[in-house]
Amino acid sequence: MPRITIDFSGAYAEQLGVTGLILRELKAVESKAKAAHNRLFERPEMTQDGFFGLPKNGELLNSSVQLARKLKGSYENVVVIGIGGSANGFKAVADALLGSNYNLKANKNRPRYFVLDYLDPSAIRDIFEIAPPNKSVYVAISKSGKTQETAAHLALFSSRLQRELGRQGLRERLVIITELERENPFQRMAEKLELRCLEVPPLVGGRYSVLSPVGIFPLALLGVNVRSLLRGAELFNRRVRTSDPQKNPALHYAMIHYLYYDKGHNITVFFLYDRSLKGLGDWLVQLWAESLGKRFDREGSRVELGLTPVSAVGPRDQHSLLQLLIEGPFDKVITMIWPGSFKPDLKLTVPSWLKKGFGYLSGKSFGQILAAEALGTYEALVKSGKATIKIIPERTDAENIGFLLQFFMCATAYLAELWGINAFDQPGVQLSKDISRRLLGGQ
Amino acid sequence: MPRITIDFSGAYAEQLGVTGLILRELKAVESKAKAAHNRLFERPEMTQDGFFGLPKNGELLNSSVQLARKLKGSYENVVVIGIGGSANGFKAVADALLGSNYNLKANKNRPRYFVLDYLDPSAIRDIFEIAPPNKSVYVAISKSGKTQETAAHLALFSSRLQRELGRQGLRERLVIITELERENPFQRMAEKLELRCLEVPPLVGGRYSVLSPVGIFPLALLGVNVRSLLRGAELFNRRVRTSDPQKNPALHYAMIHYLYYDKGHNITVFFLYDRSLKGLGDWLVQLWAESLGKRFDREGSRVELGLTPVSAVGPRDQHSLLQLLIEGPFDKVITMIWPGSFKPDLKLTVPSWLKKGFGYLSGKSFGQILAAEALGTYEALVKSGKATIKIIPERTDAENIGFLLQFFMCATAYLAELWGINAFDQPGVQLSKDISRRLLGGQ
């Protein structure tokens, strides 16, 4: 059972003073929230074919796990060729569970992982060198099969694989993950070259796809316990059966942001401890920004709304954003996440030359220092009247991460329903794609 | 001579339509800007002893360069023990100039670099393993010598160095950078153990210290051309001699943000291409947030203002934040930065199996694709009425980076003067430090 504390008290007046919500405000939107809850669960995305059903989709899980098992032992590097929703979820989980210095210590039994989501020529050339064809598995991911960056990388790497290892080698080392759809260029390529191919379910959009093969397959290649990840998500799913915000933390989370947005708070800060949760921050930013930043509501009325997400990493950004969070305008809702414990921890002995000034750190562990700094930051924020929600997973493991992923996906979907917007599309990005394609001579 | 295009036209009505500024608005604050300019140049921070004077402070430069030369050849790893302003500037420059996969390809002649700005016990243990005492130089940086995280790391690593290499080895491999001040614990430690010590000038605060030994010394250890970096900054300094915004881009930049803040735009987005500029984004976030987020103005009136910085990386975040930037509320000013060229670039051949759909990419280089995507994004933002400033360094080299660093430090200082707040203090972070220290049993 995931043991995660989700504490909303730092958003309410009892703790915050006059800048906080009062319970009456929450009550006032309860019927609205109930309606949003009911509408949401009529959406196809919440059925067994949508993101909500992924934790129990054994067939999809097995397709990933079996293919990963087949490839086991044949690679020292996993290269994910994908961008945005095709990569952020994988990276969030891998970083959180494997640690931020993992690649530097990887060895034969612990393959390294890379995400190709950039275009800098020298960095791409580096990957060529670091992850050579005969020691790597490449996973190209794009739901539509139309992503320009991914296509460029795929062109480069598939040509090289074929050149160096022949068609058979290409088949063994390149896996495509895409929607199985006739007009999809990646699917067409996979068919033509008889490549292994895993499916992105039609109803699962990029930023909600981490628990589909998009995230699960490359994670399985790294030996991550994907079953625990899914179990954590499924355990969370049980928490959203009710529209009572006191029992449904995702709905409560959405309602708090809804109420603060009405008071002019247009910024959401995700303040995550420690560096290994940075990837989770990037994933959250995409989920929140793409789902909630919309020009039109579902009825077609112009609304131009959205909460701007800011991802911060503690303790580093105590020395950066915190000054603004404490003293600046009342325009944010802050979510802090820190692990309750680290195993194994690391204890400190303070040498004589630092005793004066820092003697109190003797016998403390780094995990304790982290927790004290996170809690100190939380309390300072609340004392300054800044709305702050705190989330403390007992520790960072696959089950707890799965729980958190599902929590945030559901909370995002709830907030979109409260606003009457579509959490699952992204019509605004087409224009930029069209212009850049035209600049490159495409149609 | 740095060749950098700074283009403000995407913030004005001529390009943007009704959501843009009109020149009359700029004119209306010109006298205010002139006064701010004059006030700023009376501040000690703008003298030869402040951040503004660093590019011409040959003595400080030499102290760093000479010590780096002395240590040359004795290390394969540079470990910076520092956090926030003691590390962000170094990382911004190192990442930008060395590339984001640098550590994975480093070798005897190209030392790796690490920044210890986290508390996760397993990640710290990894550094122990990856950067052992006999192959590493450790640089502990804290202006006040009172930074808790840095002290904890310093306790750990100095004990280990002494244990494994003895006092002499400790002296050879640990360098302290701090303010030379009697009550400073790091300075006291350096004296006691007779460690090498470089100075943080009293008038240079953490987030403005990248061109002091704080940034210059560890960069010199990596072989970065620090003289070019300083030359670029000095070349920028010549651009701020006038208070005419058409000739002084830092002042113009500040005025645009000042005017938009008055219209309710409370968010600043730094959208940087490509991944190697991510560190620059983190540096910008600290500079902007800590300098501009203030509860009181210089007269002591309660103002509670501040612009919240968001750092995004292209093209990745075209698949993340962009939807919100295009369709969401008019609450931001966006700055896009992308390099005009890459040398060497990397050309693409599109294989037969991707011709249909992506044939237009054949013969294009990754640098061209990046530029087209950045420009496409810029144009889409402007077409959507979103205020966007574009900055294009001809390429990413030390001189251009130095120019940009100084540009942003000056622009930040100008905006603070326009608001009448102090850009150089951070009174709001003390409370959180006090609480966490108390939680750990300190006084």
Boltz contact constraints between the chains, C-beta under 6 A:
constraints:
  - contact:
      token1: [A, 83]
      token2: [B, 316]
      max_distance: 6.0
  - contact:
      token1: [A, 83]
      token2: [B, 319]
      max_distance: 6.0
  - contact:
      token1: [A, 84]
      token2: [B, 319]
      max_distance: 6.0
  - contact:
      token1: [A, 84]
      token2: [B, 320]
      max_distance: 6.0
  - contact:
      token1: [A, 99]
      token2: [B, 122]
      max_distance: 6.0
  - contact:
      token1: [A, 99]
      token2: [B, 123]
      max_distance: 6.0
  - contact:
      token1: [A, 100]
      token2: [B, 123]
      max_distance: 6.0
  - contact:
      token1: [A, 101]
      token2: [B, 123]
      max_distance: 6.0
  - contact:
      token1: [A, 101]
      token2: [B, 126]
      max_distance: 6.0
  - contact:
      token1: [A, 104]
      token2: [B, 130]
      max_distance: 6.0
  - contact:
      token1: [A, 105]
      token2: [B, 126]
      max_distance: 6.0
  - contact:
      token1: [A, 117]
      token2: [B, 316]
      max_distance: 6.0
  - contact:
      token1: [A, 118]
      token2: [B, 274]
      max_distance: 6.0
  - contact:
      token1: [A, 118]
      token2: [B, 275]
      max_distance: 6.0
  - contact:
      token1: [A, 119]
      token2: [B, 274]
      max_distance: 6.0
  - contact:
      token1: [A, 119]
      token2: [B, 366]
      max_distance: 6.0
  - contact:
      token1: [A, 119]
      token2: [B, 369]
      max_distance: 6.0
  - contact:
      token1: [A, 119]
      token2: [B, 370]
      max_distance: 6.0
  - contact:
      token1: [A, 120]
      token2: [B, 274]
      max_distance: 6.0
  - contact:
      token1: [A, 120]
      token2: [B, 276]
      max_distance: 6.0
  - contact:
      token1: [A, 121]
      token2: [B, 342]
      max_distance: 6.0
  - contact:
      token1: [A, 121]
      token2: [B, 345]
      max_distance: 6.0
  - contact:
      token1: [A, 121]
      token2: [B, 346]
      max_distance: 6.0
  - contact:
      token1: [A, 121]
      token2: [B, 366]
      max_distance: 6.0
  - contact:
      token1: [A, 121]
      token2: [B, 367]
      max_distance: 6.0
  - contact:
      token1: [A, 122]
      token2: [B, 99]
      max_distance: 6.0
  - contact:
      token1: [A, 123]
      token2: [B, 99]
      max_distance: 6.0
  - contact:
      token1: [A, 123]
      token2: [B, 100]
      max_distance: 6.0
  - contact:
      token1: [A, 123]
      token2: [B, 101]
      max_distance: 6.0
  - contact:
      token1: [A, 126]
      token2: [B, 101]
      max_distance: 6.0
  - contact:
      token1: [A, 126]
      token2: [B, 105]
      max_distance: 6.0
  - contact:
      token1: [A, 130]
      token2: [B, 104]
      max_distance: 6.0
  - contact:
      token1: [A, 149]
      token2: [B, 315]
      max_distance: 6.0
  - contact:
      token1: [A, 151]
      token2: [B, 358]
      max_distance: 6.0
  - contact:
      token1: [A, 152]
      token2: [B, 348]
      max_distance: 6.0
  - contact:
      token1: [A, 152]
      token2: [B, 361]
      max_distance: 6.0
  - contact:
      token1: [A, 152]
      token2: [B, 369]
      max_distance: 6.0
  - contact:
      token1: [A, 155]
      token2: [B, 348]
      max_distance: 6.0
  - contact:
      token1: [A, 155]
      token2: [B, 350]
      max_distance: 6.0
  - contact:
      token1: [A, 155]
      token2: [B, 354]
      max_distance: 6.0
  - contact:
      token1: [A, 159]
      token2: [B, 351]
      max_distance: 6.0
  - contact:
      token1: [A, 185]
      token2: [B, 357]
      max_distance: 6.0
  - contact:
      token1: [A, 189]
      token2: [B, 353]
      max_distance: 6.0
  - contact:
      token1: [A, 192]
      token2: [B, 353]
      max_distance: 6.0
  - contact:
      token1: [A, 193]
      token2: [B, 353]
      max_distance: 6.0
  - contact:
      token1: [A, 266]
      token2: [B, 331]
      max_distance: 6.0
  - contact:
      token1: [A, 267]
      token2: [B, 308]
      max_distance: 6.0
  - contact:
      token1: [A, 274]
      token2: [B, 118]
      max_distance: 6.0
  - contact:
      token1: [A, 274]
      token2: [B, 119]
      max_distance: 6.0
  - contact:
      token1: [A, 274]
      token2: [B, 120]
      max_distance: 6.0
  - contact:
      token1: [A, 275]
      token2: [B, 118]
      max_distance: 6.0
  - contact:
      token1: [A, 276]
      token2: [B, 120]
      max_distance: 6.0
  - contact:
      token1: [A, 285]
      token2: [B, 320]
      max_distance: 6.0
  - contact:
      token1: [A, 286]
      token2: [B, 320]
      max_distance: 6.0
  - contact:
      token1: [A, 289]
      token2: [B, 320]
      max_distance: 6.0
  - contact:
      token1: [A, 289]
      token2: [B, 321]
      max_distance: 6.0
  - contact:
      token1: [A, 289]
      token2: [B, 324]
      max_distance: 6.0
  - contact:
      token1: [A, 290]
      token2: [B, 323]
      max_distance: 6.0
  - contact:
      token1: [A, 293]
      token2: [B, 323]
      max_distance: 6.0
  - contact:
      token1: [A, 293]
      token2: [B, 324]
      max_distance: 6.0
  - contact:
      token1: [A, 293]
      token2: [B, 327]
      max_distance: 6.0
  - contact:
      token1: [A, 293]
      token2: [B, 328]
      max_distance: 6.0
  - contact:
      token1: [A, 294]
      token2: [B, 327]
      max_distance: 6.0
  - contact:
      token1: [A, 295]
      token2: [B, 327]
      max_distance: 6.0
  - contact:
      token1: [A, 304]
      token2: [B, 329]
      max_distance: 6.0
  - contact:
      token1: [A, 306]
      token2: [B, 324]
      max_distance: 6.0
  - contact:
      token1: [A, 306]
      token2: [B, 328]
      max_distance: 6.0
  - contact:
      token1: [A, 306]
      token2: [B, 329]
      max_distance: 6.0
  - contact:
      token1: [A, 308]
      token2: [B, 267]
      max_distance: 6.0
  - contact:
      token1: [A, 310]
      token2: [B, 310]
      max_distance: 6.0
  - contact:
      token1: [A, 315]
      token2: [B, 149]
      max_distance: 6.0
  - contact:
      token1: [A, 316]
      token2: [B, 83]
      max_distance: 6.0
  - contact:
      token1: [A, 316]
      token2: [B, 117]
      max_distance: 6.0
  - contact:
      token1: [A, 319]
      token2: [B, 83]
      max_distance: 6.0
  - contact:
      token1: [A, 319]
      token2: [B, 84]
      max_distance: 6.0
  - contact:
      token1: [A, 320]
      token2: [B, 84]
      max_distance: 6.0
  - contact:
      token1: [A, 320]
      token2: [B, 285]
      max_distance: 6.0
  - contact:
      token1: [A, 320]
      token2: [B, 286]
      max_distance: 6.0
  - contact:
      token1: [A, 320]
      token2: [B, 289]
      max_distance: 6.0
  - contact:
      token1: [A, 321]
      token2: [B, 289]
      max_distance: 6.0
  - contact:
      token1: [A, 322]
      token2: [B, 429]
      max_distance: 6.0
  - contact:
      token1: [A, 323]
      token2: [B, 290]
      max_distance: 6.0
  - contact:
      token1: [A, 323]
      token2: [B, 293]
      max_distance: 6.0
  - contact:
      token1: [A, 323]
      token2: [B, 426]
      max_distance: 6.0
  - contact:
      token1: [A, 323]
      token2: [B, 428]
      max_distance: 6.0
  - contact:
      token1: [A, 323]
      token2: [B, 429]
      max_distance: 6.0
  - contact:
      token1: [A, 324]
      token2: [B, 289]
      max_distance: 6.0
  - contact:
      token1: [A, 324]
      token2: [B, 293]
      max_distance: 6.0
  - contact:
      token1: [A, 324]
      token2: [B, 306]
      max_distance: 6.0
  - contact:
      token1: [A, 326]
      token2: [B, 428]
      max_distance: 6.0
  - contact:
      token1: [A, 327]
      token2: [B, 293]
      max_distance: 6.0
  - contact:
      token1: [A, 327]
      token2: [B, 294]
      max_distance: 6.0
  - contact:
      token1: [A, 327]
      token2: [B, 295]
      max_distance: 6.0
  - contact:
      token1: [A, 327]
      token2: [B, 428]
      max_distance: 6.0
  - contact:
      token1: [A, 328]
      token2: [B, 293]
      max_distance: 6.0
  - contact:
      token1: [A, 328]
      token2: [B, 306]
      max_distance: 6.0
  - contact:
      token1: [A, 329]
      token2: [B, 304]
      max_distance: 6.0
  - contact:
      token1: [A, 329]
      token2: [B, 306]
      max_distance: 6.0
  - contact:
      token1: [A, 331]
      token2: [B, 266]
      max_distance: 6.0
  - contact:
      token1: [A, 342]
      token2: [B, 121]
      max_distance: 6.0
  - contact:
      token1: [A, 345]
      token2: [B, 121]
      max_distance: 6.0
  - contact:
      token1: [A, 346]
      token2: [B, 121]
      max_distance: 6.0
  - contact:
      token1: [A, 348]
      token2: [B, 152]
      max_distance: 6.0
  - contact:
      token1: [A, 348]
      token2: [B, 155]
      max_distance: 6.0
  - contact:
      token1: [A, 350]
      token2: [B, 155]
      max_distance: 6.0
  - contact:
      token1: [A, 351]
      token2: [B, 159]
      max_distance: 6.0
  - contact:
      token1: [A, 353]
      token2: [B, 189]
      max_distance: 6.0
  - contact:
      token1: [A, 353]
      token2: [B, 192]
      max_distance: 6.0
  - contact:
      token1: [A, 353]
      token2: [B, 193]
      max_distance: 6.0
  - contact:
      token1: [A, 354]
      token2: [B, 155]
      max_distance: 6.0
  - contact:
      token1: [A, 354]
      token2: [B, 189]
      max_distance: 6.0
  - contact:
      token1: [A, 357]
      token2: [B, 185]
      max_distance: 6.0
  - contact:
      token1: [A, 358]
      token2: [B, 151]
      max_distance: 6.0
  - contact:
      token1: [A, 360]
      token2: [B, 440]
      max_distance: 6.0
  - contact:
      token1: [A, 360]
      token2: [B, 441]
      max_distance: 6.0
  - contact:
      token1: [A, 360]
      token2: [B, 442]
      max_distance: 6.0
  - contact:
      token1: [A, 361]
      token2: [B, 152]
      max_distance: 6.0
  - contact:
      token1: [A, 364]
      token2: [B, 440]
      max_distance: 6.0
  - contact:
      token1: [A, 366]
      token2: [B, 119]
      max_distance: 6.0
  - contact:
      token1: [A, 366]
      token2: [B, 121]
      max_distance: 6.0
  - contact:
      token1: [A, 367]
      token2: [B, 121]
      max_distance: 6.0
  - contact:
      token1: [A, 369]
      token2: [B, 119]
      max_distance: 6.0
  - contact:
      token1: [A, 369]
      token2: [B, 152]
      max_distance: 6.0
  - contact:
      token1: [A, 370]
      token2: [B, 119]
      max_distance: 6.0
  - contact:
      token1: [A, 372]
      token2: [B, 436]
      max_distance: 6.0
  - contact:
      token1: [A, 372]
      token2: [B, 439]
      max_distance: 6.0
  - contact:
      token1: [A, 372]
      token2: [B, 440]
      max_distance: 6.0
  - contact:
      token1: [A, 373]
      token2: [B, 436]
      max_distance: 6.0
  - contact:
      token1: [A, 376]
      token2: [B, 432]
      max_distance: 6.0
  - contact:
      token1: [A, 376]
      token2: [B, 435]
      max_distance: 6.0
  - contact:
      token1: [A, 376]
      token2: [B, 436]
      max_distance: 6.0
  - contact:
      token1: [A, 377]
      token2: [B, 432]
      max_distance: 6.0
  - contact:
      token1: [A, 379]
      token2: [B, 435]
      max_distance: 6.0
  - contact:
      token1: [A, 380]
      token2: [B, 431]
      max_distance: 6.0
  - contact:
      token1: [A, 380]
      token2: [B, 432]
      max_distance: 6.0
  - contact:
      token1: [A, 380]
      token2: [B, 435]
      max_distance: 6.0
  - contact:
      token1: [A, 426]
      token2: [B, 323]
      max_distance: 6.0
  - contact:
      token1: [A, 428]
      token2: [B, 323]
      max_distance: 6.0
  - contact:
      token1: [A, 428]
      token2: [B, 326]
      max_distance: 6.0
  - contact:
      token1: [A, 428]
      token2: [B, 327]
      max_distance: 6.0
  - contact:
      token1: [A, 429]
      token2: [B, 322]
      max_distance: 6.0
  - contact:
      token1: [A, 429]
      token2: [B, 323]
      max_distance: 6.0
  - contact:
      token1: [A, 431]
      token2: [B, 380]
      max_distance: 6.0
  - contact:
      token1: [A, 432]
      token2: [B, 376]
      max_distance: 6.0
  - contact:
      token1: [A, 432]
      token2: [B, 377]
      max_distance: 6.0
  - contact:
      token1: [A, 432]
      token2: [B, 380]
      max_distance: 6.0
  - contact:
      token1: [A, 435]
      token2: [B, 376]
      max_distance: 6.0
  - contact:
      token1: [A, 435]
      token2: [B, 379]
      max_distance: 6.0
  - contact:
      token1: [A, 435]
      token2: [B, 380]
      max_distance: 6.0
  - contact:
      token1: [A, 436]
      token2: [B, 372]
      max_distance: 6.0
  - contact:
      token1: [A, 436]
      token2: [B, 373]
      max_distance: 6.0
  - contact:
      token1: [A, 436]
      token2: [B, 376]
      max_distance: 6.0
  - contact:
      token1: [A, 439]
      token2: [B, 372]
      max_distance: 6.0
  - contact:
      token1: [A, 440]
      token2: [B, 360]
      max_distance: 6.0
  - contact:
      token1: [A, 440]
      token2: [B, 364]
      max_distance: 6.0
  - contact:
      token1: [A, 440]
      token2: [B, 372]
      max_distance: 6.0
  - contact:
      token1: [A, 441]
      token2: [B, 360]
      max_distance: 6.0
  - contact:
      token1: [A, 442]
      token2: [B, 360]
      max_distance: 6.0
